[in-house]
């Protein structure tokens, strides 16, 4: 027997707007309450009332289906489509075109090519201030310089790059507002630098992407997707190392980063639109419904992790449950920039002097990505 969406657990609603107000103002509390009610009912999916049929799943089984069944879970019509920064390129492509398009881009973001870029990204890393400084603000500046080096050999106007990416750090609806003048200036700079690569050669990421169909759009979109995700992961990692200095050693940094991403996955929520009806645990979810998965919820699920809210890098001595740790997505849609982000963060952590936490607010703030409310003040002695 198949049941309708009305049979699914859901968080409390508000008269007149369902879950829209809480989704806009306090989405983490909303989905945490939904997941708690789903677990209490023996479910791994709950319903949200967002003006259209919507479901959120958080189990490894749901994650696996969500990320591998590309015919059912379609990117077109997802949340990315309403954000001009992310509305295009491989992010919004679907099967059968997604795979071939992704294959043309993979070599530039593979480990072998990133090693070619490593010397210049390491050279671009700004110095660590003496005394007290805000790790969040420093991480923002550092990642901006590192990505400029990786994508453009440091030749993109830093001021324009900052102006382009800064709105992504703001709460909704700021990232979704159109900025035609800014995008025109950015696209003009991309064309100028791409012409240099096409005529004189080069080996940075722009040189790899520029010759591809839609390569400049892929450059702009992947750059936007990379900045805040890497910034927030780096800021949280710095904060954890300052609070737990016993973990500040190269042999521990891998576990520190994994634990940071488990607790504070920058891509805290992923969305798709159903290309056909889905039956999940006896419940029919109709074609066109919004389907979501949450690395944040899965990464903090008490059924999957011991003491899920605590920072325990030692847990990474063992492998996590399959499809339970997904800060970079999974399957064919694994994050294109995963190796780049990991390389940059590990290089920064390896170059850091000892730090001490002074004061800060690490409360996660969801927007396009999940980052700390901040500031995160640390001290270099």
C-alpha positions as CSV (number, residue, x, y, z in Angstrom):
1,X,0.0,0.0,0.0
2,X,1.3,3.4,-0.9
3,X,0.8,6.5,1.3
4,X,0.8,10.2,0.4
5,X,3.1,12.8,1.6
6,X,0.6,13.7,4.3
7,X,1.6,10.5,6.1
8,X,5.2,11.7,6.7
9,X,6.4,13.3,9.9
10,X,7.0,17.1,9.7
11,X,8.1,19.9,12.0
12,X,5.5,22.2,13.5
13,X,4.0,24.6,10.9
14,X,3.1,28.3,11.3
15,X,-0.4,29.4,10.3
16,X,-0.5,30.8,6.8
17,X,3.0,29.9,5.6
18,X,3.7,26.3,6.6
19,X,7.4,26.1,7.0
20,X,8.5,29.0,4.9
21,X,9.2,31.4,7.7
22,X,11.3,29.0,9.6
23,X,13.0,27.9,6.4
24,X,14.0,31.5,5.8
25,X,15.0,32.4,9.4
26,X,16.1,29.3,11.2
27,X,16.5,26.4,8.7
28,X,18.9,24.3,10.9
29,X,16.4,24.2,13.8
30,X,13.6,23.3,11.3
31,X,15.4,20.4,9.8
32,X,16.8,19.1,13.1
33,X,13.2,19.0,14.5
34,X,12.0,17.3,11.3
35,X,14.7,14.7,11.6
36,X,14.0,14.1,15.2
37,X,10.3,13.5,14.5
38,X,11.2,11.2,11.6
39,X,13.5,9.1,13.8
40,X,10.8,8.9,16.5
41,X,8.4,7.5,13.8
42,X,11.0,5.1,12.5
43,X,11.4,7.1,9.2
44,X,14.4,8.6,7.4
45,X,12.4,11.2,5.5
46,X,10.2,14.0,6.6
47,X,8.0,16.5,4.9
48,X,8.4,20.3,4.5
49,X,5.7,22.7,3.4
50,X,7.6,25.2,1.2
51,X,4.8,26.1,-1.2
52,X,5.4,23.0,-3.3
53,X,5.7,19.3,-2.2
54,X,9.1,18.8,-0.5
55,X,10.8,16.0,1.4
56,X,14.1,15.9,3.2
57,X,16.0,12.6,3.7
58,X,19.0,12.0,5.9
59,X,19.9,8.3,6.0
60,X,22.8,6.7,4.1
61,X,20.3,4.8,2.0
62,X,18.5,8.0,1.0
63,X,21.8,9.7,0.3
64,X,22.9,6.9,-2.0
65,X,19.7,7.0,-4.0
66,X,19.7,10.8,-4.2
67,X,23.2,11.0,-5.5
68,X,23.3,8.1,-7.9
69,X,19.8,8.0,-9.4
70,X,20.3,10.9,-11.7
71,X,17.3,10.1,-13.8
72,X,14.9,10.6,-10.9
73,X,16.8,13.3,-8.9
74,X,17.3,16.2,-11.4
75,X,19.4,19.3,-10.9
76,X,17.3,21.5,-13.2
77,X,14.9,23.3,-11.0
78,X,17.0,22.9,-7.8
79,X,17.9,25.8,-5.5
80,X,21.1,26.5,-7.5
81,X,18.9,27.7,-10.4
82,X,17.7,30.7,-8.4
83,X,21.2,31.9,-7.6
84,X,22.9,33.7,-10.5
85,X,26.4,32.6,-9.3
86,X,25.5,28.9,-9.5
87,X,22.9,28.9,-12.2
88,X,24.8,27.3,-15.0
89,X,27.6,25.0,-16.0
90,X,28.0,21.4,-14.9
91,X,26.2,22.1,-11.6
92,X,22.9,22.3,-13.3
93,X,23.5,19.7,-16.0
94,X,21.6,16.4,-15.9
95,X,21.9,13.0,-17.3
96,X,22.8,12.0,-20.0
97,X,24.8,15.2,-20.7
98,X,26.3,15.6,-17.2
99,X,28.7,12.7,-17.4
100,X,30.5,13.7,-20.7
101,X,30.6,17.4,-19.6
102,X,32.1,16.5,-16.3
103,X,34.7,14.2,-18.0
104,X,36.0,17.1,-20.0
105,X,36.6,19.1,-16.8
106,X,38.0,16.4,-14.5
107,X,41.6,16.6,-15.7
108,X,42.1,20.2,-14.6
109,X,40.9,19.4,-11.1
110,X,42.7,16.1,-10.7
111,X,45.5,15.6,-8.3
112,X,48.2,15.4,-11.1
113,X,47.3,18.8,-12.5
114,X,46.9,20.4,-9.0
115,X,50.4,19.5,-8.2
116,X,51.5,21.7,-11.1
117,X,49.7,24.6,-9.4
118,X,50.8,23.9,-5.9
119,X,54.0,26.0,-5.8
120,X,52.2,29.1,-6.9
121,X,49.2,28.6,-4.5
122,X,51.7,28.1,-1.6
123,X,53.5,31.3,-2.6
124,X,50.2,33.2,-2.6
125,X,49.3,32.3,1.0
126,X,49.3,35.6,3.1
127,X,51.3,35.7,6.3
128,X,49.7,34.9,9.6
129,X,49.3,38.0,11.7
130,X,51.1,38.4,15.0
131,X,48.9,38.7,18.1
132,X,45.1,38.4,17.9
133,X,43.2,38.2,14.6
134,X,39.9,36.9,13.3
135,X,40.4,33.5,11.8
136,X,37.3,33.8,9.7
137,X,38.3,37.2,8.1
138,X,41.8,35.9,7.5
139,X,40.6,32.7,5.9
140,X,38.4,34.7,3.6
141,X,41.4,36.8,2.4
142,X,43.7,33.7,2.2
143,X,41.3,31.6,0.1
144,X,40.7,34.6,-2.2
145,X,44.4,34.8,-2.9
146,X,44.8,31.0,-3.2
147,X,42.0,30.7,-5.7
148,X,43.3,33.7,-7.7
149,X,46.6,31.8,-8.0
150,X,45.1,28.5,-8.9
151,X,42.6,29.8,-11.4
152,X,44.4,32.9,-12.9
153,X,48.0,32.7,-11.7
154,X,47.2,35.7,-9.5
155,X,46.3,37.9,-12.5
156,X,42.6,38.6,-11.8
157,X,41.9,42.0,-10.2
158,X,41.8,41.2,-6.5
159,X,39.3,44.1,-5.9
160,X,37.0,42.8,-8.6
161,X,37.3,39.2,-7.4
162,X,36.4,40.3,-3.9
163,X,33.4,42.4,-5.1
164,X,32.2,39.5,-7.2
165,X,32.3,36.9,-4.4
166,X,31.3,39.0,-1.4
167,X,27.5,38.8,-1.9
168,X,27.7,35.0,-1.5
169,X,28.5,35.6,2.2
170,X,25.3,37.5,2.8
171,X,22.0,35.9,3.9
172,X,19.2,35.3,1.4
173,X,17.9,37.0,-0.7
174,X,21.2,38.8,-1.3
175,X,23.0,36.1,-3.2
176,X,20.0,35.6,-5.5
177,X,19.7,39.2,-6.5
178,X,20.7,39.9,-10.1
179,X,23.9,42.0,-10.6
180,X,24.2,42.5,-14.3
181,X,26.8,45.2,-14.2
182,X,29.1,43.3,-11.9
183,X,28.8,40.1,-14.0
184,X,29.6,42.1,-17.1
185,X,32.8,43.3,-15.6
186,X,33.7,39.9,-14.3
187,X,33.0,38.3,-17.7
188,X,35.1,40.9,-19.5
189,X,38.0,40.2,-17.2
190,X,37.6,36.4,-17.8
191,X,37.6,37.0,-21.6
192,X,40.7,39.1,-21.3
193,X,42.6,36.5,-19.4
194,X,41.2,33.6,-21.4
195,X,42.4,35.3,-24.6
196,X,45.9,35.4,-23.1
197,X,45.8,31.7,-22.3
198,X,44.4,30.8,-25.7
199,X,47.1,32.7,-27.5
200,X,50.2,32.4,-25.2
201,X,49.3,29.2,-23.4
202,X,49.4,28.5,-19.6
203,X,48.7,25.8,-17.1
204,X,46.4,27.4,-14.5
205,X,42.7,26.4,-14.2
206,X,41.6,29.0,-16.6
207,X,44.0,27.7,-19.3
208,X,42.4,24.3,-18.9
209,X,38.8,25.5,-18.9
210,X,38.9,28.3,-21.5
211,X,39.1,26.0,-24.6
212,X,36.1,23.9,-23.5
213,X,32.6,24.6,-24.7
214,X,31.1,26.9,-22.1
215,X,34.5,27.1,-20.4
216,X,34.2,30.7,-19.1
217,X,30.9,30.0,-17.5
218,X,32.4,26.8,-15.9
219,X,35.2,29.0,-14.6
220,X,32.9,31.6,-13.1
221,X,30.5,29.1,-11.6
222,X,33.2,26.7,-10.2
223,X,35.0,29.7,-8.7
224,X,31.9,30.9,-6.9
225,X,31.2,27.4,-5.7
226,X,34.7,27.1,-4.3
227,X,35.2,30.3,-2.4
228,X,32.8,30.2,0.5
229,X,32.9,26.5,0.9
230,X,36.7,26.5,1.2
231,X,36.7,29.7,3.4
232,X,34.3,28.3,5.9
233,X,35.9,24.9,6.2
234,X,39.3,26.5,6.7
235,X,38.0,29.0,9.3
236,X,36.5,26.2,11.3
237,X,39.6,24.1,11.0
238,X,41.7,27.0,12.3
239,X,39.3,27.5,15.2
240,X,39.5,23.8,16.1
241,X,43.3,23.7,16.0
242,X,43.4,26.8,18.2
243,X,41.0,25.2,20.7
244,X,42.6,21.8,20.6
245,X,46.3,22.5,19.9
246,X,47.2,18.8,20.6
247,X,45.8,18.1,17.1
248,X,48.0,20.7,15.4
249,X,50.5,18.4,13.7
250,X,50.6,17.3,10.0
251,X,49.9,13.7,10.9
252,X,46.6,14.8,12.5
253,X,45.4,17.4,10.0
254,X,43.6,14.9,7.9
255,X,41.4,13.8,10.8
256,X,40.9,17.4,11.9
257,X,39.6,18.4,8.5
258,X,37.3,15.4,8.2
259,X,35.9,16.0,11.6
260,X,35.4,19.7,10.8
261,X,33.5,18.8,7.6
262,X,31.4,16.2,9.4
263,X,30.3,18.8,12.0
264,X,30.1,21.8,9.6
265,X,29.7,20.6,6.1
266,X,29.7,23.8,4.0
267,X,27.2,22.3,1.6
268,X,24.8,21.6,4.4
269,X,21.8,20.9,2.1
270,X,21.5,19.7,-1.5
271,X,18.4,19.9,-3.6
272,X,16.9,18.3,-6.7
273,X,13.5,18.1,-8.5
274,X,12.0,14.7,-9.1
275,X,11.9,13.8,-12.8
276,X,9.4,11.1,-12.1
277,X,7.4,9.7,-9.2
278,X,9.4,8.2,-6.4
279,X,8.2,5.6,-3.9
280,X,10.2,5.6,-0.7
281,X,9.4,3.4,2.2
282,X,5.8,3.0,1.0
283,X,5.3,6.8,0.5
284,X,4.7,8.2,-3.0
285,X,6.5,11.4,-3.7
286,X,5.2,13.0,-6.9
287,X,7.1,14.1,-10.0
288,X,8.1,17.7,-9.7
289,X,8.5,17.6,-5.9
290,X,11.5,19.2,-4.3
291,X,13.8,16.5,-2.8
292,X,16.6,17.4,-0.4
293,X,19.4,15.6,1.4
294,X,21.5,17.1,4.2
295,X,25.2,16.3,4.9
296,X,24.7,18.3,8.1
297,X,21.9,16.1,9.4
298,X,23.6,12.8,8.3
299,X,26.9,14.0,9.8
300,X,25.2,14.6,13.2
301,X,22.9,11.6,13.2
302,X,23.1,9.9,16.7
303,X,22.3,6.6,15.0
304,X,25.5,6.8,12.9
305,X,28.0,8.6,15.1
306,X,29.0,8.4,18.8
307,X,28.7,11.8,20.5
308,X,27.8,13.4,17.2
309,X,27.9,16.9,18.4
310,X,31.5,16.7,19.8
311,X,34.7,17.4,18.0
312,X,36.5,14.0,18.1
313,X,39.1,13.6,15.4
314,X,40.1,10.3,16.8
315,X,36.9,8.8,15.4
316,X,38.6,8.8,12.0
317,X,40.9,6.0,12.9
318,X,37.9,3.9,11.7
319,X,36.1,4.2,8.4
320,X,32.7,5.9,8.6
321,X,29.5,4.2,7.5
322,X,29.0,4.2,3.7
323,X,27.2,7.3,2.4
324,X,27.2,8.9,5.9
325,X,30.0,11.3,5.3
326,X,29.3,13.5,2.3
327,X,30.8,17.0,2.6
328,X,31.6,16.8,-1.1
329,X,28.5,15.0,-2.3
330,X,29.0,11.6,-3.9
331,X,28.6,9.4,-6.9
332,X,28.9,11.0,-10.4
333,X,28.2,14.4,-8.9
334,X,31.1,14.3,-6.4
335,X,32.3,17.9,-6.0
336,X,34.5,19.0,-8.9
337,X,36.7,21.0,-6.6
338,X,37.2,18.5,-3.8
339,X,40.9,17.8,-4.4
340,X,41.6,21.5,-4.9
341,X,39.9,22.5,-1.6
342,X,41.6,19.7,0.3
343,X,45.0,20.6,-1.1
344,X,44.6,24.3,-0.3
345,X,43.4,23.7,3.3
346,X,46.1,21.1,4.1
347,X,48.8,23.4,2.8
348,X,47.4,26.3,4.9
349,X,47.2,24.1,8.0
350,X,50.7,22.8,7.5
351,X,52.1,26.3,7.3
352,X,50.2,27.6,10.4
353,X,52.2,28.5,13.6
354,X,50.7,27.4,17.0
355,X,47.5,29.3,17.7
356,X,45.4,29.8,20.8
357,X,41.6,30.4,20.8
358,X,40.7,33.7,22.4
359,X,37.0,34.2,21.9
360,X,34.5,33.5,19.1
361,X,31.1,32.4,18.0
362,X,31.2,29.2,16.0
363,X,27.4,28.9,15.8
364,X,26.7,27.6,12.3
365,X,24.9,30.1,10.1
366,X,23.2,28.6,7.0
367,X,23.2,30.5,3.7
368,X,24.5,29.4,0.3
369,X,27.0,27.6,2.5
370,X,27.3,26.8,6.2
371,X,29.7,29.0,8.0
372,X,30.4,30.3,11.5
373,X,28.5,33.4,12.8
374,X,31.9,34.7,13.9
375,X,34.2,36.3,14.6
376,X,36.6,33.6,15.6
377,X,39.4,35.4,17.4
378,X,42.6,33.5,17.8
379,X,46.1,34.5,18.9
380,X,49.5,33.8,17.5
381,X,52.0,34.1,20.3
